[in-house]
Amino acid sequence: MSSGSYVEEDFERDTRYINTRITADGTPDGYAVEPGRYRLVVARACPWAHRTTIVRRLLGLEDAISMGICGPVHDADSWTFDLDPGEVDPVLGVPRLKDAYEARPDGYRPGVTVPAVVEIATGQVVTNDFRQITVDFSTQWTAHHRDGAPDLYPEHLRAEIEEVAQLVYEDVNNGVYRCGFAGKQASYERAYHQLFARLDWLSERLATRRYLVGDHITEADIRLFTTLVRFDAVYHGHFKCNRSTLSEMPVLWAYARDLFQTPGFGDTCDFDQIKAHYYATHLDINPTGVVPAGPELAPWLSPHGREGLGGSPFGDGTAPGPVSEAERVTGANPLLNR
């Protein structure tokens, strides 16, 4: 999750990411794609990290790049590996993600964020640029994609994917944070109206098409989903995004359920960790640290009726296989009860 701060008017996100890239041939930064060389560090609570877990699973990169999972509640200093035995990542051998950031030659001073890709041999974070990580998974790690992996970033659709995704980022992905961390009434209301205007725009766009761009799932859908799946559980109440719940927006609710029920999406969601992170970490917003018991999750598995709009989830590709036991979500998730 990216760091940010209160300002006099609007919430400002710290976007000083490490923009080093891992590419097929190692250009331009000297980091080449190599199975077993890197570890993806995520937190299931974080929407920005959630994108990488979905893409990694859809493309079948589990054997090529291992995954470390931080706990949902961190302090002001670092995400921690408190879910692991001894509270130490078993591959990196460190208790705090901050250790991998500080191992870099530059020491890296901006906030410690997930997702982060760490070079195992040096213990150094290579990149935390969440948008570039997933694009490079799709375009640079192709030699290690599973058979039947979908094309999540089709070349002929990239301009439209980025155009739509940028609007979603500004008004929805980051928009909910601009509501939640607004320091003034006026800045909150400005963000609130931008958020719901964009959600209305998305509802209109998705009323006649199953996916945001093209006729199968792309990066654009993944980037929107990770905000939508957290909306009723967190953003509606905790971040005061309360014009309506997701379940009261018929098109977006059906669209989100369609994706949730698609392998690679719902099976990567941990609602317990999502709620624990926001409500128990943002004590300036929720001073008691009390985590709500709801909402009811069973409706995520109700019929969505989106098949009639045409298209198919993976285009010419196929669905990923079952989640490995080591990476299976163990928290509250209606998919676990089927």
Residue pairs with C-beta under 8 A, 6 or more apart in sequence:
1 43
1 45
1 46
1 47
1 48
1 49
1 113
1 114
2 13
2 14
2 15
2 17
2 48
2 111
2 113
2 130
3 13
3 14
3 110
3 111
3 113
4 11
4 12
4 13
4 14
4 177
4 181
5 11
5 12
5 14
6 181
6 183
7 183
8 183
8 184
9 183
9 184
9 186
9 187
10 178
10 182
10 183
10 187
10 190
10 191
11 177
11 178
11 180
11 181
11 182
11 183
11 187
11 191
13 174
13 177
14 110
14 111
16 110
17 113
17 127
17 128
17 129
17 130
18 104
18 108
18 125
18 126
18 127
18 128
18 129
19 127
19 129
19 132
20 29
20 31
20 126
20 127
20 129
21 28
21 29
21 31
21 127
21 132
21 136
21 140
22 29
22 31
22 32
22 33
22 38
22 117
22 126
22 127
22 136
22 140
23 29
23 31
23 32
23 33
23 136
23 140
24 32
24 33
24 140
24 141
24 142
24 143
25 32
26 32
26 33
31 119
31 126
33 64
33 140
33 141
33 143
33 144
35 63
35 64
35 65
35 144
36 64
36 66
36 120
37 119
37 120
37 121
38 65
38 66
38 117
38 118
38 119
38 120
38 126
39 65
39 66
39 67
39 68
39 89
39 91
39 92
39 117
39 118
39 120
40 52
40 53
40 56
40 65
40 66
40 67
40 68
40 115
40 116
40 117
40 133
41 67
41 68
41 69
41 70
41 79
41 89
41 92
41 97
41 100
41 114
41 115
41 116
41 117
41 118
42 49
42 50
42 52
42 53
42 67
42 68
42 69
42 70
42 114
42 115
43 49
43 69
43 70
43 71
43 72
43 74
43 79
43 114
43 273
43 277
44 50
44 53
44 69
44 72
44 268
44 269
44 270
44 273
44 274
44 329
44 331
45 72
45 270
45 273
45 274
45 276
45 277
45 278
46 114
46 115
46 277
47 173
47 226
47 227
47 230
48 113
48 114
48 115
48 130
48 226
49 114
49 115
49 130
50 226
50 229
50 268
50 269
51 115
51 130
51 134
51 222
51 223
51 226
52 115
52 130
52 133
52 134
52 137
53 67
53 268
54 222
54 225
54 226
54 264
54 265
54 268
55 134
55 137
55 138
55 152
55 219
55 222
56 62
56 65
56 67
56 137
57 263
57 264
57 267
57 268
57 320
57 323
58 149
58 150
58 152
58 217
58 264
58 314
58 320
59 137
59 138
59 141
59 145
59 146
59 149
59 150
59 152
60 144
60 145
60 146
60 147
60 149
60 320
61 137
61 141
61 144
61 145
61 146
62 324
62 327
63 144
64 141
64 144
65 117
65 141
66 91
67 327
68 81
68 84
68 89
68 91
68 92
68 118
69 81
69 83
70 79
70 80
70 81
70 82
70 83
70 97
70 114
71 79
71 80
71 81
71 82
71 83
71 273
72 272
72 273
72 274
72 276
72 277
72 280
72 281
73 276
73 277
73 280
73 281
74 80
74 277
74 281
77 96
77 98
77 112
78 96
78 97
78 98
78 112
79 96
79 97
79 98
79 112
79 113
79 114
80 87
80 95
80 96
80 97
81 87
81 88
81 89
81 94
81 95
81 96
81 97
82 95
84 90
87 95
88 94
88 95
89 95
91 120
92 99
92 100
92 118
92 120
92 123
93 123
94 100
94 123
96 112
97 112
97 114
97 116
98 112
99 123
100 116
100 118
100 123
100 124
100 125
101 108
101 112
101 116
101 125
102 108
103 122
103 123
103 124
103 125
104 124
104 125
105 124
108 125
113 128
114 128
115 128
115 130
115 133
116 125
116 127
116 128
117 125
117 126
117 127
117 128
117 133
118 124
118 125
118 126
119 126
127 133
134 152
134 219
134 222
135 153
135 219
138 151
138 152
138 153
138 219
139 153
146 320
147 318
148 314
148 317
148 318
149 317
150 216
150 217
150 313
150 314
150 315
150 316
150 317
150 318
151 315
151 316
151 317
152 217
152 218
152 219
152 222
153 161
153 218
153 219
154 214
154 218
157 213
157 214
157 218
160 213
161 212
161 213
161 218
161 219
161 220
164 212
164 213
164 220
165 219
165 220
165 223
165 224
167 198
167 201
168 198
168 202
168 220
168 223
168 224
168 227
169 223
170 194
171 194
171 195
171 197
171 198
172 195
172 198
172 199
172 202
172 224
172 227
173 223
173 224
173 226
173 227
175 191
175 194
175 195
175 198
176 195
176 227
176 231
176 235
176 239
176 241
177 239
178 187
178 191
178 194
178 195
179 188
179 191
179 192
179 195
179 235
179 239
179 240
179 241
180 235
180 238
180 239
180 240
180 241
180 282
180 285
181 285
182 188
182 191
188 240
192 240
192 241
192 243
195 241
196 241
196 243
196 244
199 249
199 252
202 212
202 224
202 251
202 252
203 249
203 250
203 251
203 252
205 212
206 212
206 251
206 252
206 255
207 251
208 309
209 215
209 309
209 310
209 311
210 255
210 258
210 306
210 307
210 309
210 310
210 311
211 217
211 218
211 220
211 221
211 311
212 218
212 220
212 221
212 224
213 220
213 221
214 311
214 315
215 310
215 311
215 312
215 315
216 311
216 312
216 313
216 314
216 315
216 317
217 259
217 262
217 313
217 314
217 315
221 259
225 256
225 259
225 260
225 265
227 235
228 246
228 252
228 255
228 256
229 256
229 260
229 265
229 269
230 274
230 278
231 241
231 245
231 246
232 245
232 246
232 247
232 295
233 271
233 274
233 275
233 292
233 295
234 274
234 275
234 278
234 279
235 241
236 242
236 245
236 246
237 292
238 278
238 279
238 282
238 285
238 286
239 285
246 252
246 253
246 256
247 253
247 299
254 304
254 305
254 306
255 304
255 306
257 299
257 300
257 301
257 302
257 304
258 304
258 306
259 265
259 266
260 266
260 269
260 300
260 301
261 300
261 301
261 304
262 313
262 319
263 319
263 320
264 319
264 320
266 300
266 333
266 334
266 335
267 323
267 328
267 329
267 333
267 335
268 323
268 329
269 329
269 333
269 335
270 329
270 330
270 331
270 332
270 333
271 297
271 331
271 332
271 333
272 331
272 332
273 331
275 291
275 292
276 291
278 286
279 286
279 289
279 290
279 291
279 292
280 286
280 289
280 291
283 289
297 332
297 333
297 334
298 334
300 334
301 334
301 335
301 338
313 319
323 329
329 335
329 336
330 336
